[in-house]
Structures are given as structure tokens and as C-alpha cells.
């Protein structure tokens, strides 16, 4: 039985780590997850970083059965504006009685400290159900539970076009280069989860073209170790599954 006093919102990215973390939160009884929160690119109507179309995000939330709150940002936003906007939104959540925020982060210490610090400013505590767990073990659990996902964005410096738009399964894991984390925790790849135990029904979709996008000036592009090029697989709502 969940604790009604621990009202929690879940920071939903639409990907596999979020899905597994949400599954664990819904199974335990200490926190009451009442809503999903996702940042969305206002100019293109897509989930930040993942590039997932907003209408597929809506279908995910509908199938999960939790209300979805969206925080919109322009394509280019400075950290000051981002932090101010997020503080305003989280302050609203606090005012509505939310005292906890859940994330699917696994081992990025700086990101965890950043989240904890910013949310502490408005009185919200953080929960990290996947924290410090072995990423290979987590991926194996994700697949064993029956989750299904497809890659929607891959870092072009580390992964080729053939990894984009690919089903996440045991073959995918075996084919990953040694330097790539199995869960893509360093941003090597992002996914769209369309089926699994947290969904009432699968989210039907269709795959479209694969597009290479660069996010750097010419000077930045000369820095070969910078992650500024990404392959995206365009998805749209459909009537079937892969």
C-alpha cells in the first residue's frame, strides 16, 4: 500500500531508464507517484534530448495511466533561463503538495547533485531508484520484465546510423562497442519505450527517416571529442508495432 503522505512526481524522459525506474516506484509502497513531468522542445514539439514527437509522449502517458505535465523550452536556452523556469514549475508542484521527485539516473554524480541542489531550493526531496546499480544488470532486468524499446537518438561519434531506430534487445547489447555503456548512461543513445508492465496497452508507432543533426559551430566541430552530432530516427503514431 502506498503512503499517501509521500506525494511524488516522476521526471519522465520517455526512455528505458525512466520506464524501469517508474516500474520500481509503482511496485514499492513508500511513495505515491501521482504524475509525470517531461521537458519538451516548444519549437519542434519534441521531447528534449530524445527527439520523440509530443503526440507519442501523450500516448505513452495515456497508456501508463498517469497525468502528464509538460515544461516547454525553446530550441536554444541558456542555463539561467532553464533553471529559473524549472524552479517556477517545481515551486508550483510543491504548492500542490508534492514533496518528492523521482529520476532514472544511474551513476552520474554531478547530475544527481545538481538535481538535489535545485529541488532543495523549493523544498522537494529526490528519489533515485536505480542509483549505483550495475547497468548491465539493469538492462537485463528491463528486458526480462518484458519492456520493449527502440533507439530514437544515438551519438554519432560513438555509434553508427545502423544503431538508430533499432530494437533494444540482446542482439543490440552484444553489438554495442566496448566503450559504450549498456544503458547509454553517458548519453550514447536514447530510447522510446512502447510496451511493458507499466503500460495498459502497447503504444503503436511507425518509423520514418533517419536524420543526422549537428549542434555545434564550425569552431566547435573541429573538436573531435565533442559530442555534437546525433542520429535521430523520426517516429509517428501508427496502428502497428515492429
N, C-alpha and C positions, 0 to 999 in steps of 0.2 A: 504494500500500500504506500503510495507516495505521500510525502509530507507537504500539506497544503501551505505550510508556512515558508517553504523554500521555493518561492516562485522564481522560475528560471526561464531565460530566453536563450535560444540556440543560434549561434553565428553560423549560418548555413551557406556553404560555398557551392553546393550542387554536386560536389565530388565525393570520392570514395572515403577519404578520411572523415569528412563530415558525416557521411552515412553510417560508418561504423561507430563513431563516437555517439551519434544520436541513438543508435540501436542500444548501446550500453546504458545511456541515460534513461531511456524508456523502460529498460528492464530492471533497473535498480529502484529502490524505494525511498531514497533520501531527498531527491529533488523532484519538483513538479515542473516539467517542461511545458510551457504554455504557448510559445510562439517561436517562429523562425525569423531571423533578421539577415538580410542579404544586401550587399552594396552592388549597385547597378550603374553602368555607364549610361548617363542620360542621353548623350548624343546618338548612341547606336542601339540603345535598348538591349544591352547585353550584360551578363554577369561579369563583374570586374575580374580580370586575370583569365578566367576560364573562357570568356567569349560566348557563353551559352545564351541563345535568344531568350528574351524575357518571357515569351509565351510558354516555352518549355519549362522554365523555372516555375511559372504559375501552375503548370500541370503536375510538376513534382510535389509542390506543397499541397495541392488538392488531393493527390493520391496518399500522401503521408497523413493528411487529416489535421494539420496544424495551420493556424493563421500565419500569413507571411507579411512581414513589414519590409519595405524596401527603402534604402537610403541611396539617393541619387547623387552622382558626381559627374562633372564634365570629363571629357577625354583627358584633358591636361589639368591637373590640380596640384597646387603646392601643399606641403605638409602642414603649414599653418592653417590653411583653409580646411584641409581634411580633418585635422584634429579638432578644430572649432565645431565643424558640422557634426562629427561623431560625438563630441561632448554634449551638444544640444540634444541629439537623438537619445543618447543614453540617459541624460537627465530626465527626459520625458518618460523613459521606461522605469526609471527609479520612482518617479512621481506616480506611476501606475501600480507600484507595489513590487516591482521586480528587484530582487536583491542579489541575483546570481546570473552570470553569463557563462555559457559553455563554448569551448573551442575544440577543434580537432587537431591541434598542434601536437607534434610528437617529440621533437628534440631541439628545436631552435630556441636557445636560451634568451637571446636578445629580444626576439619577438614576444616570448612569454612575459618577460619583464616589462616590455613596452605596454602590452595589453593590461597587465596587472596595475601598472602605474596610472595609466589613463583612466581606467574604470574606478580606481580607488578615489579619484578626484570627485566622483559623483556618488560614492558610497556603495558601489557594486563590487562583489567579490567574484573571482573567476574559478572555473572548474575545467580541468583538462583530463578527461577520462582515458586518453591514450598516452599520456605523458611518460616518456622514458621507456616505453615498451619497444621490443625489437621489431623493426619494420617488416622483416620477412615473416615473422610470426603473425603480425597484424594482417599482412596481405593474405596469408594462408587462411586466417580466420575469416576474413572478408569473403573469400571465395567459398569456403566451407559452409558459411551461413546461407549461401545462395544468392548473394548480391551479384548483379551484372552491371558492367560499366564499359564505356567506350572512351578512348582518349580524344579530347577535343582541342588540346593545345600541347605542343612539345617544343622544348628548347632546341632550336636548330643547330646550336653549337655542339650539342651532345647527342641528339637523335635525328635521324633522317626522316624524310617525308613519309616513308613507309610505316613509321610508328604512329603517325597521326591518323585518327579515325579508326583505330584498331581496337578490337575487343580485348579487355583486360582479363586474361586467363593464364593458365600455367605456361602455355607456349610464349605468351608475351613476356612473362617473368624470365624465362630461360633466355630469351633473345636480347634482353637488356644488357648494354655494355657494363663492364665491371664497375666503372666509376659512377654509374647512375644508381641512386638509392631506389630500392624496390618499391617504396611508396611515393617516390618523387618528392620527398620532403624538402629538398633544396630547390624546388621549382623546376625540376627536369621535365615534368609533364603534369597535365591537369586532366581531370576526367568528368564525365557526366554519368551519374548513376541512374539507371532507368528501371531497375527491378530489385527486389529483395524483401526481407522480412519486415521492413518498416513501411512498405508500400501496400496499399489496399489492392492495387492492380498495377501492372506494368505501364510505364509511360511510353506510348508509341511515338516513334520519330522516324525521320528519313535523313540519310546522309547526303550532303551536297559536295561542292568543290573544296579542294584544299588550297589554302592561300598562305603565302609567306609574307609576313609583315615585319617591318623593321622599325624599331623605336629608338633611333639614335641619329645625331647629326653626323655629317661626314667626318668630323674630327673624332667623335666617339667611336665611329665604326672602325677606325684604324686600330683601336684597342681590341685585339683579337680575343682576349679573355673576357671581355664584357659580354653579358647575356642580353643582346639587343635584337635578336632575330628569332621569330617563333612561327612555327607552322600551326595553322588553325584549320579544323575541319568544320565546315558550316553544317549545322543541323536545323531541322524544321519539324514542327508537329506532323505526325503521319498516322497511318492506320495500322502499321505493322511493326515488327521487331526484326533485328538481324537474324 
